[in-house]
Amino acid sequence: MKQALVTMLSMQDRINSRIHDNWPAQNFDWYRAIWIECAELIEHYGYKWWKRQTPDMAQVRLEVIDIWHFGLSALFVPGVEIERVAEAVSLEVGGLEPQEGVDVREAAEALALHALESKTFSPARFWALMFAVGLDFDSLYSAYVGKNVLNFFRQDHGYQEGTYEKTWGQREDNEHLAELVSTMDESAGDFPDQVYHALERRYRELVRGP
């Protein structure tokens, strides 16, 4: 787990550095993004007792991955090495197991409340939410790496300039990502590079042409 956490923290540092070279010193309000994402998750899960609602679990799990991006960012402390951050997280969550009967909305609210009260991120509360939506650490890692690589891919192909085409062959890039990742070994040391190159090949095939 620790090595996977180091990998994810390093990847988060890279994508954040695309926004600002010295991003840890900018004191961005990661906690605010976390609680707002929790609210969006509940919206997808459903909370309106006055109408029929069916939880959109695929979208709920995507929101969990988005929360993890912001949570990883919130864990950084200027001057503290990534390895020490990863070790602290692994010690906090390493022994946690799924609990029966945990309500997804209540787990999201617990994480959001902690973020609002402390203006920090709680890995333990996030783990409870992760388990509640049916994810485990392996699926979190695979989904996070895929989404992080896709974010980089978008930036490299004109996302900020508005020239990036999100739909490839009548399917969104997220759908292509999920299909490609499902055929890969996420335990491979070069898993992130494999994802990027697979996206590049698919993008050229369907959008750019040979």
C-alpha positions in Angstrom: 0.0 0.0 0.0 2.7 2.5 0.9 4.4 2.3 -2.5 1.1 2.7 -4.3 0.4 5.8 -2.1 3.8 7.2 -3.0 3.0 6.7 -6.7 -0.4 8.5 -6.3 1.0 11.4 -4.3 3.8 11.8 -6.8 1.3 11.9 -9.7 -0.9 14.4 -7.8 2.2 16.6 -7.3 2.8 16.5 -11.0 -0.7 17.5 -12.1 -0.9 20.2 -9.4 2.4 21.6 -10.6 0.9 22.1 -14.0 -1.4 24.7 -12.3 1.3 26.4 -10.2 5.0 25.5 -9.9 5.0 26.1 -6.1 1.4 24.9 -5.4 1.9 23.6 -1.8 2.8 27.1 -0.7 -0.4 28.6 -2.3 -2.7 27.2 0.4 -5.4 26.3 -2.0 -8.7 25.5 -0.3 -8.7 21.7 -0.9 -11.1 21.1 2.0 -13.8 23.2 0.1 -13.5 21.1 -3.0 -13.8 18.0 -0.9 -17.1 18.9 0.8 -18.6 20.2 -2.4 -17.6 16.9 -4.2 -19.3 15.1 -1.3 -22.5 17.0 -2.0 -22.3 16.2 -5.7 -21.8 12.5 -4.7 -25.0 12.6 -2.7 -26.8 14.2 -5.6 -25.9 11.3 -7.8 -26.8 8.7 -5.0 -30.1 10.3 -4.3 -31.6 11.9 -1.2 -35.0 13.1 -2.3 -37.6 11.1 -0.4 -40.4 12.9 -2.2 -39.6 11.3 -5.6 -38.4 8.1 -7.0 -34.6 8.0 -7.3 -32.1 5.3 -8.4 -28.5 5.6 -7.3 -26.1 6.2 -10.2 -23.3 4.1 -8.6 -20.9 4.6 -11.6 -21.1 8.3 -11.2 -20.9 8.0 -7.4 -17.7 6.1 -7.6 -16.3 8.7 -10.0 -17.0 11.4 -7.4 -15.1 9.3 -4.9 -12.1 9.3 -7.2 -12.4 13.1 -7.6 -12.5 13.5 -3.8 -9.3 11.4 -3.6 -7.5 13.8 -5.9 -8.3 16.7 -3.7 -7.6 14.7 -0.5 -4.2 13.7 -1.7 -3.5 17.4 -2.4 -4.6 18.4 1.1 -2.2 15.9 2.6 0.9 17.6 1.4 2.9 19.7 3.9 5.7 22.0 2.6 9.0 20.4 3.5 7.6 17.0 4.3 8.7 14.2 2.0 6.1 12.2 0.0 7.4 9.0 1.6 6.6 10.3 5.1 3.1 11.3 4.0 2.5 7.9 2.4 3.7 6.2 5.6 1.4 8.2 7.8 -1.6 7.5 5.6 -0.9 3.8 5.4 -0.6 3.6 9.2 -4.0 5.4 9.6 -5.9 3.3 7.1 -4.0 0.0 6.9 -6.1 -1.9 9.3 -9.5 -0.6 8.3 -12.0 -3.1 6.9 -15.4 -2.6 5.3 -18.3 -2.4 7.7 -21.8 -3.7 7.1 -24.7 -1.3 6.8 -22.8 1.9 6.3 -25.0 4.4 4.5 -23.3 6.1 1.5 -24.8 9.5 2.3 -23.9 9.4 6.0 -20.3 8.4 5.1 -20.1 11.3 2.6 -21.5 13.7 5.2 -19.0 12.5 7.8 -16.1 13.3 5.5 -17.6 16.6 4.5 -18.3 17.6 8.1 -14.7 16.9 9.1 -13.5 18.9 6.1 -15.6 21.9 7.1 -14.8 21.8 10.8 -11.0 21.1 10.4 -10.3 22.4 6.9 -8.3 19.3 6.4 -8.8 15.8 4.9 -9.4 12.6 6.8 -8.1 9.4 5.1 -9.9 7.3 7.6 -13.3 8.9 6.9 -12.5 8.7 3.2 -11.8 5.0 3.6 -15.2 4.5 5.1 -16.8 6.2 2.1 -14.7 4.2 -0.3 -15.9 0.9 1.2 -19.5 2.2 1.4 -19.6 2.7 -2.4 -18.1 -0.7 -3.1 -14.5 0.2 -3.9 -11.3 -1.2 -2.3 -7.8 0.1 -2.4 -6.8 -1.8 -5.6 -9.8 -0.4 -7.5 -9.1 3.1 -6.0 -5.5 2.9 -7.3 -6.5 1.8 -10.7 -9.2 4.4 -11.1 -7.1 7.2 -9.7 -4.1 6.5 -11.9 -6.3 6.3 -15.0 -8.1 9.6 -14.2 -4.9 11.3 -13.3 -3.3 10.2 -16.6 -6.4 11.3 -18.5 -6.2 14.8 -16.9 -2.5 15.0 -18.0 -3.5 13.8 -21.5 -6.2 16.5 -21.7 -3.7 19.2 -20.7 -1.1 17.9 -23.2 -3.7 18.0 -26.0 -5.2 21.5 -25.7 -7.7 21.3 -22.8 -6.9 24.8 -21.5 -6.8 26.3 -25.0 -10.2 24.8 -25.8 -8.9 22.7 -28.7 -9.2 19.3 -27.0 -11.9 17.0 -28.3 -13.5 15.1 -25.4 -15.6 12.9 -27.6 -13.8 10.3 -29.7 -15.8 8.2 -32.1 -19.1 9.1 -30.4 -17.8 8.1 -27.0 -16.4 10.3 -24.2 -12.7 9.9 -23.3 -13.7 8.6 -19.8 -15.4 5.6 -21.5 -12.3 4.9 -23.6 -10.2 5.2 -20.5 -12.3 2.6 -18.6 -12.1 0.2 -21.5 -8.4 0.5 -22.0 -7.5 0.2 -18.2 -9.7 -2.9 -17.9 -7.2 -4.8 -20.1 -4.1 -3.7 -18.2 -2.1 -4.9 -15.2 -2.3 -2.1 -12.7 0.5 -3.6 -10.6 3.0 -3.0 -13.4 5.6 -0.5 -12.6 5.0 1.4 -15.8 1.2 1.3 -15.5 0.7 5.1 -15.8 2.9 5.2 -18.9 0.9 2.3 -20.4 -2.3 4.2 -19.9 -1.0 7.4 -21.4 0.4 5.6 -24.5 -2.9 3.6 -24.9 -4.9 6.9 -24.8 -2.5 8.4 -27.3 -3.0 5.6 -29.8 -6.7 5.6 -29.4 -6.9 9.4 -29.8 -4.8 9.4 -32.9 -6.9 6.6 -34.4 -10.3 8.2 -33.7 -9.6 12.0 -33.7 -6.3 13.0 -35.2 -6.0 10.3 -37.8 -2.9 8.2 -38.7 
